[in-house]
């Protein structure tokens, strides 16, 4: 992976906030439920051009006391996953709104989605309960907004600098598992394709089920919520209900994409750049548009239109 490619990227901290809101909040934009979610979280944004009468939920993973993964760019700049996820989410929201979608975003700032209570924090970090309830709040946000599709935007992190690539995860245990897989495949193909059209050479780590990808880490020898989290074989954002552990799963097809490894300096440099964030966001927009596109009409011969 050539350093020169990264040098051409405009690395910066510019957010997509202005693209979303402009000089004034658009009519109809606002929190889905200000009493339930944290300030700046679970915000519904109307379309800016046309109206497909469809709402898409975009989740910028982590936030607030939960920074997610951390990486270092080739120039030595440290970046946190929660900030990268937010930039990509807001950029994708802007693109989808311009294509006629209403978008509900999990957060618009560096915050949790959950309105935190004392039991949700452990010092300066989220407690196991806080992590669980914050992810569950994202599903609740998507459900309350009547979203027709859910896209989780996260970044990956590995134990070595050699781990790299894009992966998209979906749940196979839901009644809409086939739709989950279709959305996941479109996200993987379009985001990876958009990045590699730039010559970045990001490896394709595939479209994979979320089995054994539990959302909350926990020692199975412990008791209570940590043990239940360790035994839950799904991503909480995507998975089904589980008695005594999770009662409010999402009610729409969804997938989680992790386009880059922040622990790979080359990929971290892309993730930290406004260019990289915009390219990933455009891939998400393209995938969602394709997901909701009407099927090809059959021709007189019974075959699809060319």
Secondary structure as GFF3:
##gff-version 3
##sequence-region A 1 306
A	DSSP	alpha_helix	3	7	.	.	.	ID=ss1
A	DSSP	alpha_helix	17	21	.	.	.	ID=ss2
A	DSSP	beta_strand	30	31	.	.	.	ID=ss3
A	DSSP	beta_strand	41	45	.	.	.	ID=ss4
A	DSSP	beta_strand	55	60	.	.	.	ID=ss5
A	DSSP	beta_strand	70	72	.	.	.	ID=ss6
A	DSSP	beta_strand	78	80	.	.	.	ID=ss7
A	DSSP	alpha_helix	81	98	.	.	.	ID=ss8
A	DSSP	beta_strand	102	107	.	.	.	ID=ss9
A	DSSP	three_ten_helix	118	120	.	.	.	ID=ss10
A	DSSP	beta_strand	121	122	.	.	.	ID=ss11
A	DSSP	beta_strand	125	126	.	.	.	ID=ss12
A	DSSP	alpha_helix	128	144	.	.	.	ID=ss13
A	DSSP	beta_strand	149	156	.	.	.	ID=ss14
A	DSSP	beta_strand	166	170	.	.	.	ID=ss15
A	DSSP	alpha_helix	177	196	.	.	.	ID=ss16
A	DSSP	beta_strand	204	209	.	.	.	ID=ss17
A	DSSP	alpha_helix	225	231	.	.	.	ID=ss18
A	DSSP	beta_strand	254	261	.	.	.	ID=ss19
A	DSSP	alpha_helix	265	272	.	.	.	ID=ss20
A	DSSP	alpha_helix	274	292	.	.	.	ID=ss21
###
